Amino acid sequence: MKIPFLCLKATNQIYESQISEVVLQILTSGWYILGERLNQFEFEFAQYCGTKHCIGVANGLDALTILLKAAEFPANSEILVPANSYIATILSVTNANFTPVPIEPLLDNYLIDYQLIEKAITPKTKAILVTHLYGKCCEMNAINDLARKHNLKVFEDAAQAHGATYMGRRTGNLSDGAGFSFYPSKNLGAMGDSGAITTNDDAFAERIRALRNYGSSEKYVFDHKGYNSRMDEIQAAILSVKLPNLDADNLYRRQLAERYLTEIKNPKIILPPSDSIENDAWHLFVIRVKDRDKFRLFMSEKGVGTDVHYPIAPHKQLAYKEWDKLNLPITEKIHQEVVSLPLNNALIAEEISYIIQYVNQF
Ligand SMILES: *Cc1c(COP(=O)(O)O)cnc(C)c1O
């Protein structure tokens, strides 16, 4: 059997005729940017998340950057971030000209260790930007309580957690504002780049809306030094086609994840946490293996594609060479051992059985 880690052609196949139709409608409408399709998707996604506002932008990194920019913190403010995240979380802070301060994760669930947050707070700290990594929500009650106590804002990087819930509320609605990515491989993926910001704060939303469009609140009037970061009509329409299926897609991912969790039995493999299976969006199914290269080679010889999210920690990247001396052993251990198994809506039961068989054989 040959099972690629992810085949986007296969995952999008069920939408083919609906997407062709809306793309043609947009082509012939002659209106391509900031139109009805975007308004419609923003309305639908805000409803889905349970927030007052959704503002479509060009990608997930921009969503986070603009979110932070719109907060108007003083220059050089410190933003607490997870040391264990995709680099975009941290790039958004430096792109917004603030200082990211990395916090170690919990080894149990790979998410920011909220018990380490308080120690990292200084007079310059203005916000905590958490990542719901792999589709699992951070401990938001504890984090929001801490933020309230220290007068900090809380933001979510929800790029991997569309539809994940925490205490009955969806991501995007668990903080002062959230950034989403609709990069093609995400749980809700476009056919190109796009992203969105959600918030319940009217004035904040207004500022974000201006910032994504050159800082303009009215044509040729510029109140802010903004960006050009707009979700185009085609991506918005495609996302409107796919959004009604998101919950069913996430449920299917969960069912596959449950099979991995119950049927993988190999002492060499550390499974992901299963304490909140029904709440997680299961963006990725990430296991840990000591001999990762050997495992990946073994699986690829059996025809199974795997991936690593992520191989090099942000503080070990050349881009953050000023962090090279930081001691973040849990983050480093995770980056050395994680492997992602295939998990998407194009996989069938026999393929999952096949993958499990060889994971157990390793
Ligand atoms: C994908 C991703 C982003 C960035 O999204 P883009 O749309 O690729 O810019 C940010 N944070 C996390 C955790 C992601 O997985």
The ligand as a Tripos MOL2 file, in Angstrom:
@<TRIPOS>MOLECULE
LIG
   15    15     1     0     0
SMALL
NO_CHARGES

@<TRIPOS>ATOM
      1 C1          0.1730   27.4720    9.7160 C.3       1 LIG1
      2 C2          0.4740   28.1630   10.9880 C.ar      1 LIG1
      3 C3          0.6790   29.5520   11.0520 C.ar      1 LIG1
      4 C4          0.8420   30.4190    9.8470 C.3       1 LIG1
      5 O1         -0.1470   30.4090    8.9320 O.3       1 LIG1
      6 P1          0.1560   30.8450    7.4170 P.3       1 LIG1
      7 O2         -1.1900   30.9800    6.8310 O.co2     1 LIG1
      8 O3          0.9830   29.7860    6.7880 O.co2     1 LIG1
      9 O4          0.8730   32.1650    7.4620 O.co2     1 LIG1
     10 C5          0.8280   30.1350   12.2810 C.ar      1 LIG1
     11 N1          0.8490   29.4070   13.4040 N.ar      1 LIG1
     12 C6          0.6950   28.0680   13.3920 C.ar      1 LIG1
     13 C7          0.7000   27.3290   14.6820 C.3       1 LIG1
     14 C8          0.5220   27.4020   12.1810 C.ar      1 LIG1
     15 O5          0.3940   26.0690   12.1730 O.3       1 LIG1
@<TRIPOS>BOND
     1     1     2 1
     2     2     3 ar
     3     2    14 ar
     4     3     4 1
     5     3    10 ar
     6     4     5 1
     7     5     6 1
     8     6     7 2
     9     6     8 1
    10     6     9 1
    11    10    11 ar
    12    11    12 ar
    13    12    13 1
    14    12    14 ar
    15    14    15 1
@<TRIPOS>SUBSTRUCTURE
     1 LIG1         1 GROUP 0 **** ****
